[in-house]
Amino acid sequence: MMANRRAPFPLIVALATVAGACQSPPAAAPVPPPVSQDVWAVVDGREIRSADIDTAYRRTVRPNQPMSADETTSAKLNILDQLIAQDIMLARANELKIVVPDFELDAAFNEGKKNLSDDAFAKELAARNLTVADMREALRRDLISRKVIDQEVTSKIAVTEQEINDFYEANKAQFNLPEESFRIAQIVVTPVKDAGLNNRTGDDAATVEAAAAKLQMLMERLKAGASFNELAMDYSEDPQSAPQGGDVGLVSLSALRQAAPQLRDAVLRSQPGTVSVVSMEGGHALVAVVAKLAAGQRDATMPDVRNGIAATLRGQREQLWRAAYLESLHNKATVVNHAARRIAESLGTRPPATPK
């Protein structure tokens, strides 16, 4: 009797074993279809394709600019990063119902080409293999992106009177000017690799030709209405001033006279609010004269002092908030950078050609 009571347990185990053997193995996870080489990145299901990269590249690089394969690939990967960030902002603009009316786009477009005759503009487009529609679409995207930043970041920045007073008291000595001084901002482009590069995009011209192409791009962006401070933070190769929007602070007249003649003359001959190009030894600087200040102690009640302090504090705050805002948008998006992945996968093999 005891043996009969024990029998069901091994029998159940045996039946379970047989039943398990009869079950089908779990289905293998489906293999995703290969991604076309034409797709450089996918942002929340939206593709950025090689044609998008090529159009942006032709818009920003001087025609027939001699560049190595590595330089071209690096430039296009930088453009891809910018298009990814812009795509994310455009999606946010759609959520916020932000648009650019035709009259705004027309005004910005005409302002951007005001220094070129119609014939010269047409020749420039032909040399770059671009159309008016290409340029207008790029400008539209830039304007919408700026509107997003203005609404979501810039409009929320406030500087109090107390903060201005506190800054003045903490930095009072710098407002006592023993001689005439100049408030200067700059965007620096060098023809060599910069080990201490500290701009937001990581963009770094490494040759004389690349530096010239980058200068041309920056000038075109300024003509199109881009912010000098934003371009400095994104592209300047000076590690000290780039994070400050290109601001180098006050430069005394005596210090300016010790500078290179090209820089000295550009500043002394310029009026506040103007930008000059200074080129030396294959490198370039876009130099903005923000203000010219007379000698003497400057009081906190002076409008230009208060405005200058407020602008400094706003700029510092905007830099921080803008970076945090863009990072938060990026973190919410699903981004797959196929071009970067393909290059990473090729490490240790023959350097790849520019992704198509």
ZIJOMO-V437691 format. One record per helix or strand. SS is the DSSP state (a for helix, b for strand). FROM is the first residue (numbers start at 1). TO is the last residue. Records with the same first field share a line. If there is no record, write none. Layout:
SS: FROM-TO ; FROM-TO
This chain:
a: 2-22 ; 50-60 ; 69-96 ; 102-112 ; 118-128 ; 132-152 ; 154-156 ; 161-170 ; 172-175 ; 208-223 ; 228-235 ; 242-244 ; 253-257 ; 261-269 ; 303-332 ; 338-345
b: 39-43 ; 46-49 ; 176-177 ; 181-189 ; 247-252 ; 275-280 ; 283-293 ; 296-297 ; 335-337
